[in-house]
Amino acid sequence: MLHYEAMPDRENEALTARLVELAHDGRRFGFRRLHALVEREGIHANHKRVHSLYREAGLAWPCDAAVGATAS
C-alpha cells in the first residue's frame, strides 16, 4: 500500500531557525512577540504556524498546571 510522504518544508526550517535566533538574542519572548518581530522583518507567516513551530522548537515555557503549581 502506498503512503504519502511529506517533503521537508525549507520555509518552515528557515522560520524555525529565525524564531530560535530571536528567542535567544536576549530577553525571552513569547510566540506573539516573535510573530510580530518576524512580520516586521518581512516574513509573512500565519500566527498559528508560528505558534506550532515555537512549541516544536522547545521555546515554550511549561504552563503552571503542567509544573504542578497551586494557588495559595
N, C-alpha and C positions, 0 to 999 in steps of 0.2 A: 504494500500500500504506500502511496506517495504522501509525503507530508510537506507542508510549507515550511521553508527555512528562511527566516527573516535575514536580510542583509544588514550588516552593521551600518548604522547611520553616522556618517562622518560629521554631520552638522551637530548631532547630539553630543558626540565626543568633544568637539570644539567648545560647545556651550558649557559642558560639564567642567572642562579644564578652566574656562574663564571664571565660572562660578567659584571653583575651589581657589583660584588665584585671588579673586576679590575677597573671599571669605577669610583668607589667611593674611591679608595685607595689614591688618591692624586690629581694629575693633571687630567684634563678632556681629555679623549682620544676619537678620532673618531673611527668608526667601522673598518676602515682599520688597524689602530694601534692595536686595540683589537684583530682583527683576527690574526695578526702576533704574538701577545703575547700568544694567545690560542694555535696556531700552535707550538710555542716553547715549550709549556708545554706537547705536545704530543697529544693534542685533535685535530683530523683531522676533519675539518668542511668546507663546501663549503662557499666561501665568500658571496654568495647570501643568504645563510641560516643565516649567522652571521648578515648580514645587516637587514634581516627581523626580527630576534629576538631582535636586537638592537633597532629598531623602536618600536616594540611591548612592550618592557620594558620601553619605555619612556626616553631613553637615548639620543635620537637625539635632537639637538638644532633646534628650528624653523628656517626655511630659511628666508632671508631678505624680500622676496616677501610676505611671509605669515604675517610678522610683520608689513609691510606697510612702510618700509624704502624706501626713494627715493634718487636717486643720486644727489649730489649737484654740 
